[in-house]
Amino acid sequence: MKLSKGTAGKTYTVSEIHLSPDVKRRFEVLGLVHNTQIEILRKKHAGAMIVKFRGSRYAVGKEFADGIIVC
């Protein structure tokens, strides 16, 4: 399932990342890799969301959230 389809307040496990190489590399540097636990803290109407992984909070746009596959 795409991260953008997730529910606020739930934690998911990243299974795949389908983004451009530059964006994917940036997420890897931040610690978002295969099997990382990611929690959706808040979802906005336009599809953007606030997520938490590796102890830090990040704002993620809908385009990026669509490229992160979780289970």
PQR file of N, CA, C, O and H, with PARSE charges and radii, in Angstrom:
ATOM      1  N   MET A   1       0.849  -1.167   0.000 -0.4000 1.5000
ATOM      2  CA  MET A   1       0.000   0.000   0.000 -0.0000 2.0000
ATOM      3  C   MET A   1       0.900   1.238   0.000  0.5500 1.7000
ATOM      4  O   MET A   1       1.982   1.232   0.587 -0.5500 1.4000
ATOM      5  N   LYS A   2       0.444   2.280  -0.656 -0.4000 1.5000
ATOM      6  CA  LYS A   2       1.183   3.541  -0.659 -0.0000 2.0000
ATOM      7  C   LYS A   2       1.052   4.212   0.710  0.5500 1.7000
ATOM      8  O   LYS A   2       0.007   4.128   1.355 -0.5500 1.4000
ATOM      9  H   LYS A   2      -0.435   2.284  -1.133  0.4000 1.0000
ATOM     10  N   LEU A   3       2.114   4.870   1.137 -0.4000 1.5000
ATOM     11  CA  LEU A   3       2.088   5.568   2.426 -0.0000 2.0000
ATOM     12  C   LEU A   3       0.957   6.591   2.455  0.5500 1.7000
ATOM     13  O   LEU A   3       0.340   6.800   3.500 -0.5500 1.4000
ATOM     14  H   LEU A   3       2.963   4.937   0.613  0.4000 1.0000
ATOM     15  N   SER A   4       0.680   7.222   1.332 -0.4000 1.5000
ATOM     16  CA  SER A   4      -0.372   8.245   1.277 -0.0000 2.0000
ATOM     17  C   SER A   4      -1.754   7.680   1.599  0.5500 1.7000
ATOM     18  O   SER A   4      -2.655   8.440   1.954 -0.5500 1.4000
ATOM     19  H   SER A   4       1.181   7.052   0.483  0.4000 1.0000
ATOM     20  N   LYS A   5      -1.940   6.379   1.485 -0.4000 1.5000
ATOM     21  CA  LYS A   5      -3.225   5.737   1.787 -0.0000 2.0000
ATOM     22  C   LYS A   5      -3.322   5.308   3.252  0.5500 1.7000
ATOM     23  O   LYS A   5      -4.360   4.808   3.684 -0.5500 1.4000
ATOM     24  H   LYS A   5      -1.208   5.761   1.196  0.4000 1.0000
ATOM     25  N   GLY A   6      -2.248   5.502   4.013 -0.4000 1.5000
ATOM     26  CA  GLY A   6      -2.222   5.096   5.416 -0.0000 2.0000
ATOM     27  C   GLY A   6      -3.102   5.972   6.292  0.5500 1.7000
ATOM     28  O   GLY A   6      -3.618   6.999   5.853 -0.5500 1.4000
ATOM     29  H   GLY A   6      -1.405   5.909   3.662  0.4000 1.0000
ATOM     30  N   THR A   7      -3.261   5.554   7.521 -0.4000 1.5000
ATOM     31  CA  THR A   7      -4.113   6.230   8.495 -0.0000 2.0000
ATOM     32  C   THR A   7      -3.257   6.937   9.540  0.5500 1.7000
ATOM     33  O   THR A   7      -2.268   6.389  10.025 -0.5500 1.4000
ATOM     34  H   THR A   7      -2.842   4.719   7.878  0.4000 1.0000
ATOM     35  N   ALA A   8      -3.650   8.154   9.876 -0.4000 1.5000
ATOM     36  CA  ALA A   8      -2.936   8.912  10.912 -0.0000 2.0000
ATOM     37  C   ALA A   8      -3.008   8.158  12.234  0.5500 1.7000
ATOM     38  O   ALA A   8      -4.054   7.626  12.607 -0.5500 1.4000
ATOM     39  H   ALA A   8      -4.453   8.600   9.482  0.4000 1.0000
ATOM     40  N   GLY A   9      -1.879   8.123  12.933 -0.4000 1.5000
ATOM     41  CA  GLY A   9      -1.810   7.449  14.220 -0.0000 2.0000
ATOM     42  C   GLY A   9      -1.331   6.010  14.131  0.5500 1.7000
ATOM     43  O   GLY A   9      -1.137   5.366  15.163 -0.5500 1.4000
ATOM     44  H   GLY A   9      -1.029   8.555  12.630  0.4000 1.0000
ATOM     45  N   LYS A  10      -1.137   5.493  12.935 -0.4000 1.5000
ATOM     46  CA  LYS A  10      -0.682   4.112  12.775 -0.0000 2.0000
ATOM     47  C   LYS A  10       0.777   4.079  12.338  0.5500 1.7000
ATOM     48  O   LYS A  10       1.288   5.031  11.748 -0.5500 1.4000
ATOM     49  H   LYS A  10      -1.295   6.016  12.097  0.4000 1.0000
ATOM     50  N   THR A  11       1.435   2.963  12.641 -0.4000 1.5000
ATOM     51  CA  THR A  11       2.831   2.747  12.270 -0.0000 2.0000
ATOM     52  C   THR A  11       2.894   1.665  11.210  0.5500 1.7000
ATOM     53  O   THR A  11       2.206   0.648  11.304 -0.5500 1.4000
ATOM     54  H   THR A  11       1.020   2.190  13.121  0.4000 1.0000
ATOM     55  N   TYR A  12       3.717   1.888  10.205 -0.4000 1.5000
ATOM     56  CA  TYR A  12       3.870   0.956   9.093 -0.0000 2.0000
ATOM     57  C   TYR A  12       5.342   0.615   8.905  0.5500 1.7000
ATOM     58  O   TYR A  12       6.217   1.267   9.474 -0.5500 1.4000
ATOM     59  H   TYR A  12       4.276   2.714  10.128  0.4000 1.0000
ATOM     60  N   THR A  13       5.606  -0.403   8.108 -0.4000 1.5000
ATOM     61  CA  THR A  13       6.969  -0.803   7.773 -0.0000 2.0000
ATOM     62  C   THR A  13       7.202  -0.543   6.295  0.5500 1.7000
ATOM     63  O   THR A  13       6.402  -0.956   5.456 -0.5500 1.4000
ATOM     64  H   THR A  13       4.895  -0.933   7.646  0.4000 1.0000
ATOM     65  N   VAL A  14       8.294   0.140   5.972 -0.4000 1.5000
ATOM     66  CA  VAL A  14       8.614   0.439   4.579 -0.0000 2.0000
ATOM     67  C   VAL A  14       9.052  -0.847   3.888  0.5500 1.7000
ATOM     68  O   VAL A  14       9.943  -1.547   4.368 -0.5500 1.4000
ATOM     69  H   VAL A  14       8.944   0.476   6.654  0.4000 1.0000
ATOM     70  N   SER A  15       8.417  -1.154   2.754 -0.4000 1.5000
ATOM     71  CA  SER A  15       8.803  -2.339   2.005 -0.0000 2.0000
ATOM     72  C   SER A  15       9.545  -1.972   0.721  0.5500 1.7000
ATOM     73  O   SER A  15      10.438  -2.704   0.295 -0.5500 1.4000
ATOM     74  H   SER A  15       7.692  -0.585   2.364  0.4000 1.0000
ATOM     75  N   GLU A  16       9.185  -0.849   0.100 -0.4000 1.5000
ATOM     76  CA  GLU A  16       9.854  -0.406  -1.126 -0.0000 2.0000
ATOM     77  C   GLU A  16       9.797   1.114  -1.212  0.5500 1.7000
ATOM     78  O   GLU A  16       8.939   1.753  -0.604 -0.5500 1.4000
ATOM     79  H   GLU A  16       8.460  -0.254   0.446  0.4000 1.0000
ATOM     80  N   ILE A  17      10.725   1.678  -1.978 -0.4000 1.5000
ATOM     81  CA  ILE A  17      10.710   3.111  -2.250 -0.0000 2.0000
ATOM     82  C   ILE A  17      10.865   3.286  -3.757  0.5500 1.7000
ATOM     83  O   ILE A  17      11.888   2.917  -4.334 -0.5500 1.4000
ATOM     84  H   ILE A  17      11.421   1.158  -2.472  0.4000 1.0000
ATOM     85  N   HIS A  18       9.831   3.857  -4.392 -0.4000 1.5000
ATOM     86  CA  HIS A  18       9.826   4.072  -5.836 -0.0000 2.0000
ATOM     87  C   HIS A  18       9.839   5.569  -6.113  0.5500 1.7000
ATOM     88  O   HIS A  18       8.812   6.160  -6.445 -0.5500 1.4000
ATOM     89  H   HIS A  18       8.999   4.156  -3.924  0.4000 1.0000
ATOM     90  N   LEU A  19      11.006   6.169  -5.974 -0.4000 1.5000
ATOM     91  CA  LEU A  19      11.177   7.599  -6.209 -0.0000 2.0000
ATOM     92  C   LEU A  19      12.406   7.807  -7.079  0.5500 1.7000
ATOM     93  O   LEU A  19      13.156   6.865  -7.335 -0.5500 1.4000
ATOM     94  H   LEU A  19      11.841   5.689  -5.705  0.4000 1.0000
ATOM     95  N   SER A  20      12.614   9.036  -7.532 -0.4000 1.5000
ATOM     96  CA  SER A  20      13.795   9.331  -8.348 -0.0000 2.0000
ATOM     97  C   SER A  20      15.051   9.025  -7.525  0.5500 1.7000
ATOM     98  O   SER A  20      15.014   9.089  -6.296 -0.5500 1.4000
ATOM     99  H   SER A  20      12.004   9.801  -7.324  0.4000 1.0000
ATOM    100  N   PRO A  21      16.150   8.698  -8.187 -0.5600 1.5000
ATOM    101  CA  PRO A  21      17.380   8.348  -7.457  0.2800 2.0000
ATOM    102  C   PRO A  21      17.840   9.415  -6.460  0.5500 1.7000
ATOM    103  O   PRO A  21      18.314   9.079  -5.375 -0.5500 1.4000
ATOM    104  N   ASP A  22      17.706  10.689  -6.813 -0.4000 1.5000
ATOM    105  CA  ASP A  22      18.137  11.756  -5.906 -0.0000 2.0000
ATOM    106  C   ASP A  22      17.282  11.808  -4.649  0.5500 1.7000
ATOM    107  O   ASP A  22      17.802  11.945  -3.541 -0.5500 1.4000
ATOM    108  H   ASP A  22      17.321  10.963  -7.694  0.4000 1.0000
ATOM    109  N   VAL A  23      15.979  11.699  -4.823 -0.4000 1.5000
ATOM    110  CA  VAL A  23      15.065  11.737  -3.669 -0.0000 2.0000
ATOM    111  C   VAL A  23      15.242  10.489  -2.819  0.5500 1.7000
ATOM    112  O   VAL A  23      15.267  10.562  -1.590 -0.5500 1.4000
ATOM    113  H   VAL A  23      15.557  11.588  -5.723  0.4000 1.0000
ATOM    114  N   LYS A  24      15.364   9.353  -3.475 -0.4000 1.5000
ATOM    115  CA  LYS A  24      15.561   8.092  -2.751 -0.0000 2.0000
ATOM    116  C   LYS A  24      16.845   8.151  -1.918  0.5500 1.7000
ATOM    117  O   LYS A  24      16.860   7.721  -0.765 -0.5500 1.4000
ATOM    118  H   LYS A  24      15.344   9.294  -4.473  0.4000 1.0000
ATOM    119  N   ARG A  25      17.906   8.678  -2.497 -0.4000 1.5000
ATOM    120  CA  ARG A  25      19.183   8.804  -1.785 -0.0000 2.0000
ATOM    121  C   ARG A  25      19.034   9.727  -0.575  0.5500 1.7000
ATOM    122  O   ARG A  25      19.604   9.462   0.483 -0.5500 1.4000
ATOM    123  H   ARG A  25      17.894   9.028  -3.434  0.4000 1.0000
ATOM    124  N   ARG A  26      18.268  10.812  -0.732 -0.4000 1.5000
ATOM    125  CA  ARG A  26      18.061  11.743   0.381 -0.0000 2.0000
ATOM    126  C   ARG A  26      17.317  11.062   1.532  0.5500 1.7000
ATOM    127  O   ARG A  26      17.668  11.239   2.699 -0.5500 1.4000
ATOM    128  H   ARG A  26      17.805  11.028  -1.592  0.4000 1.0000
ATOM    129  N   PHE A  27      16.285  10.279   1.192 -0.4000 1.5000
ATOM    130  CA  PHE A  27      15.570   9.541   2.228 -0.0000 2.0000
ATOM    131  C   PHE A  27      16.481   8.517   2.901  0.5500 1.7000
ATOM    132  O   PHE A  27      16.393   8.315   4.112 -0.5500 1.4000
ATOM    133  H   PHE A  27      16.000  10.135   0.244  0.4000 1.0000
ATOM    134  N   GLU A  28      17.347   7.875   2.135 -0.4000 1.5000
ATOM    135  CA  GLU A  28      18.284   6.905   2.713 -0.0000 2.0000
ATOM    136  C   GLU A  28      19.222   7.582   3.706  0.5500 1.7000
ATOM    137  O   GLU A  28      19.522   7.028   4.764 -0.5500 1.4000
ATOM    138  H   GLU A  28      17.418   8.039   1.152  0.4000 1.0000
ATOM    139  N   VAL A  29      19.681   8.778   3.363 -0.4000 1.5000
ATOM    140  CA  VAL A  29      20.563   9.530   4.264 -0.0000 2.0000
ATOM    141  C   VAL A  29      19.838   9.859   5.575  0.5500 1.7000
ATOM    142  O   VAL A  29      20.446   9.871   6.645 -0.5500 1.4000
ATOM    143  H   VAL A  29      19.437   9.228   2.504  0.4000 1.0000
ATOM    144  N   LEU A  30      18.548  10.121   5.477 -0.4000 1.5000
ATOM    145  CA  LEU A  30      17.747  10.419   6.671 -0.0000 2.0000
ATOM    146  C   LEU A  30      17.408   9.161   7.469  0.5500 1.7000
ATOM    147  O   LEU A  30      16.960   9.248   8.613 -0.5500 1.4000
ATOM    148  H   LEU A  30      18.054  10.112   4.607  0.4000 1.0000
ATOM    149  N   GLY A  31      17.623   7.990   6.861 -0.4000 1.5000
ATOM    150  CA  GLY A  31      17.374   6.732   7.563 -0.0000 2.0000
ATOM    151  C   GLY A  31      16.136   5.991   7.118  0.5500 1.7000
ATOM    152  O   GLY A  31      15.777   4.978   7.718 -0.5500 1.4000
ATOM    153  H   GLY A  31      17.987   7.920   5.932  0.4000 1.0000
ATOM    154  N   LEU A  32      15.467   6.473   6.071 -0.4000 1.5000
ATOM    155  CA  LEU A  32      14.274   5.796   5.572 -0.0000 2.0000
ATOM    156  C   LEU A  32      14.695   4.779   4.515  0.5500 1.7000
ATOM    157  O   LEU A  32      14.900   5.122   3.351 -0.5500 1.4000
ATOM    158  H   LEU A  32      15.759   7.296   5.583  0.4000 1.0000
ATOM    159  N   VAL A  33      14.818   3.541   4.935 -0.4000 1.5000
ATOM    160  CA  VAL A  33      15.229   2.440   4.059 -0.0000 2.0000
ATOM    161  C   VAL A  33      14.265   1.265   4.271  0.5500 1.7000
ATOM    162  O   VAL A  33      13.348   1.347   5.088 -0.5500 1.4000
ATOM    163  H   VAL A  33      14.651   3.262   5.880  0.4000 1.0000
ATOM    164  N   HIS A  34      14.479   0.190   3.539 -0.4000 1.5000
ATOM    165  CA  HIS A  34      13.672  -1.020   3.657 -0.0000 2.0000
ATOM    166  C   HIS A  34      13.591  -1.463   5.117  0.5500 1.7000
ATOM    167  O   HIS A  34      14.605  -1.475   5.816 -0.5500 1.4000
ATOM    168  H   HIS A  34      15.224   0.124   2.875  0.4000 1.0000
ATOM    169  N   ASN A  35      12.407  -1.824   5.577 -0.4000 1.5000
ATOM    170  CA  ASN A  35      12.117  -2.301   6.938 -0.0000 2.0000
ATOM    171  C   ASN A  35      12.135  -1.211   8.014  0.5500 1.7000
ATOM    172  O   ASN A  35      12.098  -1.535   9.201 -0.5500 1.4000
ATOM    173  H   ASN A  35      11.584  -1.814   5.009  0.4000 1.0000
ATOM    174  N   THR A  36      12.190   0.055   7.639 -0.4000 1.5000
ATOM    175  CA  THR A  36      12.121   1.140   8.621 -0.0000 2.0000
ATOM    176  C   THR A  36      10.680   1.293   9.088  0.5500 1.7000
ATOM    177  O   THR A  36       9.751   1.231   8.283 -0.5500 1.4000
ATOM    178  H   THR A  36      12.220   0.318   6.675  0.4000 1.0000
ATOM    179  N   GLN A  37      10.496   1.492  10.380 -0.4000 1.5000
ATOM    180  CA  GLN A  37       9.175   1.772  10.928 -0.0000 2.0000
ATOM    181  C   GLN A  37       8.873   3.253  10.709  0.5500 1.7000
ATOM    182  O   GLN A  37       9.691   4.108  11.046 -0.5500 1.4000
ATOM    183  H   GLN A  37      11.250   1.543  11.034  0.4000 1.0000
ATOM    184  N   ILE A  38       7.698   3.560  10.145 -0.4000 1.5000
ATOM    185  CA  ILE A  38       7.307   4.943   9.890 -0.0000 2.0000
ATOM    186  C   ILE A  38       5.902   5.160  10.443  0.5500 1.7000
ATOM    187  O   ILE A  38       4.988   4.385  10.161 -0.5500 1.4000
ATOM    188  H   ILE A  38       7.034   2.865   9.871  0.4000 1.0000
ATOM    189  N   GLU A  39       5.742   6.208  11.224 -0.4000 1.5000
ATOM    190  CA  GLU A  39       4.454   6.510  11.836 -0.0000 2.0000
ATOM    191  C   GLU A  39       3.865   7.750  11.184  0.5500 1.7000
ATOM    192  O   GLU A  39       4.564   8.747  11.006 -0.5500 1.4000
ATOM    193  H   GLU A  39       6.485   6.837  11.453  0.4000 1.0000
ATOM    194  N   ILE A  40       2.598   7.698  10.830 -0.4000 1.5000
ATOM    195  CA  ILE A  40       1.906   8.864  10.280 -0.0000 2.0000
ATOM    196  C   ILE A  40       1.332   9.635  11.460  0.5500 1.7000
ATOM    197  O   ILE A  40       0.461   9.133  12.171 -0.5500 1.4000
ATOM    198  H   ILE A  40       2.031   6.888  10.975  0.4000 1.0000
ATOM    199  N   LEU A  41       1.817  10.846  11.668 -0.4000 1.5000
ATOM    200  CA  LEU A  41       1.357  11.652  12.786 -0.0000 2.0000
ATOM    201  C   LEU A  41       0.128  12.476  12.419  0.5500 1.7000
ATOM    202  O   LEU A  41      -0.799  12.611  13.218 -0.5500 1.4000
ATOM    203  H   LEU A  41       2.525  11.253  11.090  0.4000 1.0000
ATOM    204  N   ARG A  42       0.124  13.028  11.200 -0.4000 1.5000
ATOM    205  CA  ARG A  42      -0.974  13.890  10.785 -0.0000 2.0000
ATOM    206  C   ARG A  42      -1.076  13.877   9.264  0.5500 1.7000
ATOM    207  O   ARG A  42      -0.062  13.842   8.567 -0.5500 1.4000
ATOM    208  H   ARG A  42       0.876  12.919  10.551  0.4000 1.0000
ATOM    209  N   LYS A  43      -2.297  13.906   8.756 -0.4000 1.5000
ATOM    210  CA  LYS A  43      -2.537  13.984   7.314 -0.0000 2.0000
ATOM    211  C   LYS A  43      -3.255  15.285   6.991  0.5500 1.7000
ATOM    212  O   LYS A  43      -4.161  15.702   7.713 -0.5500 1.4000
ATOM    213  H   LYS A  43      -3.121  13.934   9.322  0.4000 1.0000
ATOM    214  N   LYS A  44      -2.846  15.922   5.904 -0.4000 1.5000
ATOM    215  CA  LYS A  44      -3.472  17.162   5.442 -0.0000 2.0000
ATOM    216  C   LYS A  44      -4.420  16.848   4.290  0.5500 1.7000
ATOM    217  O   LYS A  44      -4.329  15.778   3.687 -0.5500 1.4000
ATOM    218  H   LYS A  44      -2.110  15.583   5.318  0.4000 1.0000
ATOM    219  N   HIS A  45      -5.317  17.758   3.983 -0.4000 1.5000
ATOM    220  CA  HIS A  45      -6.306  17.542   2.938 -0.0000 2.0000
ATOM    221  C   HIS A  45      -5.685  17.388   1.549  0.5500 1.7000
ATOM    222  O   HIS A  45      -6.189  16.610   0.739 -0.5500 1.4000
ATOM    223  H   HIS A  45      -5.391  18.627   4.473  0.4000 1.0000
ATOM    224  N   ALA A  46      -4.619  18.101   1.261 -0.4000 1.5000
ATOM    225  CA  ALA A  46      -3.991  18.056  -0.066 -0.0000 2.0000
ATOM    226  C   ALA A  46      -3.119  16.817  -0.255  0.5500 1.7000
ATOM    227  O   ALA A  46      -2.514  16.654  -1.314 -0.5500 1.4000
ATOM    228  H   ALA A  46      -4.209  18.733   1.919  0.4000 1.0000
ATOM    229  N   GLY A  47      -3.043  15.949   0.738 -0.4000 1.5000
ATOM    230  CA  GLY A  47      -2.261  14.729   0.621 -0.0000 2.0000
ATOM    231  C   GLY A  47      -0.934  14.774   1.338  0.5500 1.7000
ATOM    232  O   GLY A  47      -0.292  13.738   1.516 -0.5500 1.4000
ATOM    233  H   GLY A  47      -3.535  16.082   1.598  0.4000 1.0000
ATOM    234  N   ALA A  48      -0.507  15.960   1.756 -0.4000 1.5000
ATOM    235  CA  ALA A  48       0.739  16.062   2.511 -0.0000 2.0000
ATOM    236  C   ALA A  48       0.531  15.461   3.896  0.5500 1.7000
ATOM    237  O   ALA A  48      -0.596  15.378   4.384 -0.5500 1.4000
ATOM    238  H   ALA A  48      -1.028  16.800   1.611  0.4000 1.0000
ATOM    239  N   MET A  49       1.626  15.045   4.523 -0.4000 1.5000
ATOM    240  CA  MET A  49       1.512  14.445   5.849 -0.0000 2.0000
ATOM    241  C   MET A  49       2.748  14.710   6.683  0.5500 1.7000
ATOM    242  O   MET A  49       3.819  15.011   6.157 -0.5500 1.4000
ATOM    243  H   MET A  49       2.541  15.113   4.126  0.4000 1.0000
ATOM    244  N   ILE A  50       2.585  14.595   7.979 -0.4000 1.5000
ATOM    245  CA  ILE A  50       3.689  14.661   8.928 -0.0000 2.0000
ATOM    246  C   ILE A  50       3.945  13.227   9.370  0.5500 1.7000
ATOM    247  O   ILE A  50       3.045  12.544   9.857 -0.5500 1.4000
ATOM    248  H   ILE A  50       1.715  14.351   8.407  0.4000 1.0000
ATOM    249  N   VAL A  51       5.188  12.779   9.193 -0.4000 1.5000
ATOM    250  CA  VAL A  51       5.545  11.409   9.560 -0.0000 2.0000
ATOM    251  C   VAL A  51       6.712  11.431  10.532  0.5500 1.7000
ATOM    252  O   VAL A  51       7.422  12.428  10.660 -0.5500 1.4000
ATOM    253  H   VAL A  51       5.920  13.334   8.797  0.4000 1.0000
ATOM    254  N   LYS A  52       6.889  10.313  11.210 -0.4000 1.5000
ATOM    255  CA  LYS A  52       7.996  10.188  12.156 -0.0000 2.0000
ATOM    256  C   LYS A  52       8.704   8.869  11.894  0.5500 1.7000
ATOM    257  O   LYS A  52       8.071   7.815  11.838 -0.5500 1.4000
ATOM    258  H   LYS A  52       6.312   9.503  11.106  0.4000 1.0000
ATOM    259  N   PHE A  53      10.024   8.934  11.732 -0.4000 1.5000
ATOM    260  CA  PHE A  53      10.843   7.737  11.640 -0.0000 2.0000
ATOM    261  C   PHE A  53      12.220   8.046  12.183  0.5500 1.7000
ATOM    262  O   PHE A  53      12.715   9.166  12.053 -0.5500 1.4000
ATOM    263  H   PHE A  53      10.538   9.791  11.776  0.4000 1.0000
ATOM    264  N   ARG A  54      12.836   7.049  12.790 -0.4000 1.5000
ATOM    265  CA  ARG A  54      14.162   7.182  13.406 -0.0000 2.0000
ATOM    266  C   ARG A  54      14.219   8.329  14.413  0.5500 1.7000
ATOM    267  O   ARG A  54      15.261   8.966  14.569 -0.5500 1.4000
ATOM    268  H   ARG A  54      12.434   6.139  12.896  0.4000 1.0000
ATOM    269  N   GLY A  55      13.098   8.596  15.101 -0.4000 1.5000
ATOM    270  CA  GLY A  55      13.084   9.600  16.158 -0.0000 2.0000
ATOM    271  C   GLY A  55      12.901  11.031  15.708  0.5500 1.7000
ATOM    272  O   GLY A  55      12.926  11.933  16.544 -0.5500 1.4000
ATOM    273  H   GLY A  55      12.252   8.078  14.974  0.4000 1.0000
ATOM    274  N   SER A  56      12.716  11.281  14.412 -0.4000 1.5000
ATOM    275  CA  SER A  56      12.536  12.641  13.910 -0.0000 2.0000
ATOM    276  C   SER A  56      11.239  12.761  13.128  0.5500 1.7000
ATOM    277  O   SER A  56      10.744  11.785  12.564 -0.5500 1.4000
ATOM    278  H   SER A  56      12.696  10.547  13.733  0.4000 1.0000
ATOM    279  N   ARG A  57      10.695  13.974  13.103 -0.4000 1.5000
ATOM    280  CA  ARG A  57       9.462  14.242  12.367 -0.0000 2.0000
ATOM    281  C   ARG A  57       9.791  14.943  11.063  0.5500 1.7000
ATOM    282  O   ARG A  57      10.697  15.775  11.004 -0.5500 1.4000
ATOM    283  H   ARG A  57      11.096  14.767  13.562  0.4000 1.0000
ATOM    284  N   TYR A  58       9.042  14.600  10.006 -0.4000 1.5000
ATOM    285  CA  TYR A  58       9.259  15.181   8.682 -0.0000 2.0000
ATOM    286  C   TYR A  58       7.923  15.469   8.012  0.5500 1.7000
ATOM    287  O   TYR A  58       6.946  14.750   8.225 -0.5500 1.4000
ATOM    288  H   TYR A  58       8.306  13.925  10.053  0.4000 1.0000
ATOM    289  N   ALA A  59       7.884  16.510   7.214 -0.4000 1.5000
ATOM    290  CA  ALA A  59       6.728  16.785   6.361 -0.0000 2.0000
ATOM    291  C   ALA A  59       7.024  16.132   5.015  0.5500 1.7000
ATOM    292  O   ALA A  59       8.103  16.316   4.451 -0.5500 1.4000
ATOM    293  H   ALA A  59       8.677  17.094   7.042  0.4000 1.0000
ATOM    294  N   VAL A  60       6.067  15.375   4.510 -0.4000 1.5000
ATOM    295  CA  VAL A  60       6.237  14.651   3.251 -0.0000 2.0000
ATOM    296  C   VAL A  60       5.066  15.004   2.343  0.5500 1.7000
ATOM    297  O   VAL A  60       3.906  14.877   2.734 -0.5500 1.4000
ATOM    298  H   VAL A  60       5.191  15.226   4.968  0.4000 1.0000
ATOM    299  N   GLY A  61       5.380  15.453   1.119 -0.4000 1.5000
ATOM    300  CA  GLY A  61       4.341  15.773   0.155 -0.0000 2.0000
ATOM    301  C   GLY A  61       3.687  14.524  -0.407  0.5500 1.7000
ATOM    302  O   GLY A  61       4.220  13.423  -0.271 -0.5500 1.4000
ATOM    303  H   GLY A  61       6.323  15.556   0.802  0.4000 1.0000
ATOM    304  N   LYS A  62       2.532  14.695  -1.039 -0.4000 1.5000
ATOM    305  CA  LYS A  62       1.784  13.570  -1.583 -0.0000 2.0000
ATOM    306  C   LYS A  62       2.586  12.808  -2.627  0.5500 1.7000
ATOM    307  O   LYS A  62       2.530  11.579  -2.660 -0.5500 1.4000
ATOM    308  H   LYS A  62       2.099  15.590  -1.149  0.4000 1.0000
ATOM    309  N   GLU A  63       3.335  13.506  -3.486 -0.4000 1.5000
ATOM    310  CA  GLU A  63       4.134  12.840  -4.526 -0.0000 2.0000
ATOM    311  C   GLU A  63       5.137  11.873  -3.913  0.5500 1.7000
ATOM    312  O   GLU A  63       5.320  10.764  -4.416 -0.5500 1.4000
ATOM    313  H   GLU A  63       3.381  14.505  -3.460  0.4000 1.0000
ATOM    314  N   PHE A  64       5.781  12.283  -2.839 -0.4000 1.5000
ATOM    315  CA  PHE A  64       6.759  11.433  -2.167 -0.0000 2.0000
ATOM    316  C   PHE A  64       6.066  10.298  -1.417  0.5500 1.7000
ATOM    317  O   PHE A  64       6.530   9.158  -1.446 -0.5500 1.4000
ATOM    318  H   PHE A  64       5.632  13.183  -2.430  0.4000 1.0000
ATOM    319  N   ALA A  65       4.962  10.606  -0.749 -0.4000 1.5000
ATOM    320  CA  ALA A  65       4.222   9.601  -0.002 -0.0000 2.0000
ATOM    321  C   ALA A  65       3.686   8.508  -0.935  0.5500 1.7000
ATOM    322  O   ALA A  65       3.586   7.348  -0.537 -0.5500 1.4000
ATOM    323  H   ALA A  65       4.585  11.532  -0.725  0.4000 1.0000
ATOM    324  N   ASP A  66       3.341   8.878  -2.178 -0.4000 1.5000
ATOM    325  CA  ASP A  66       2.871   7.893  -3.156 -0.0000 2.0000
ATOM    326  C   ASP A  66       3.986   6.938  -3.578  0.5500 1.7000
ATOM    327  O   ASP A  66       3.715   5.808  -3.985 -0.5500 1.4000
ATOM    328  H   ASP A  66       3.422   9.821  -2.502  0.4000 1.0000
ATOM    329  N   GLY A  67       5.231   7.383  -3.484 -0.4000 1.5000
ATOM    330  CA  GLY A  67       6.364   6.561  -3.892 -0.0000 2.0000
ATOM    331  C   GLY A  67       6.921   5.661  -2.796  0.5500 1.7000
ATOM    332  O   GLY A  67       7.811   4.849  -3.050 -0.5500 1.4000
ATOM    333  H   GLY A  67       5.452   8.301  -3.153  0.4000 1.0000
ATOM    334  N   ILE A  68       6.402   5.801  -1.582 -0.4000 1.5000
ATOM    335  CA  ILE A  68       6.851   4.970  -0.459 -0.0000 2.0000
ATOM    336  C   ILE A  68       5.807   3.890  -0.227  0.5500 1.7000
ATOM    337  O   ILE A  68       4.666   4.183   0.130 -0.5500 1.4000
ATOM    338  H   ILE A  68       5.679   6.460  -1.376  0.4000 1.0000
ATOM    339  N   ILE A  69       6.203   2.645  -0.431 -0.4000 1.5000
ATOM    340  CA  ILE A  69       5.300   1.506  -0.278 -0.0000 2.0000
ATOM    341  C   ILE A  69       5.503   0.904   1.108  0.5500 1.7000
ATOM    342  O   ILE A  69       6.629   0.600   1.501 -0.5500 1.4000
ATOM    343  H   ILE A  69       7.130   2.407  -0.721  0.4000 1.0000
ATOM    344  N   VAL A  70       4.410   0.735   1.843 -0.4000 1.5000
ATOM    345  CA  VAL A  70       4.476   0.223   3.215 -0.0000 2.0000
ATOM    346  C   VAL A  70       3.556  -0.994   3.368  0.5500 1.7000
ATOM    347  O   VAL A  70       2.691  -1.262   2.534 -0.5500 1.4000
ATOM    348  H   VAL A  70       3.495   0.982   1.524  0.4000 1.0000
ATOM    349  N   CYS A  71       3.780  -1.707   4.456 -0.4000 1.5000
ATOM    350  CA  CYS A  71       2.876  -2.822   4.787 -0.0000 2.0000
ATOM    351  C   CYS A  71       2.603  -2.809   6.274  0.5500 1.7000
ATOM    352  O   CYS A  71       1.867  -3.659   6.774 -0.5500 1.4000
ATOM    353  H   CYS A  71       4.482  -1.489   5.134  0.4000 1.0000
TER
END
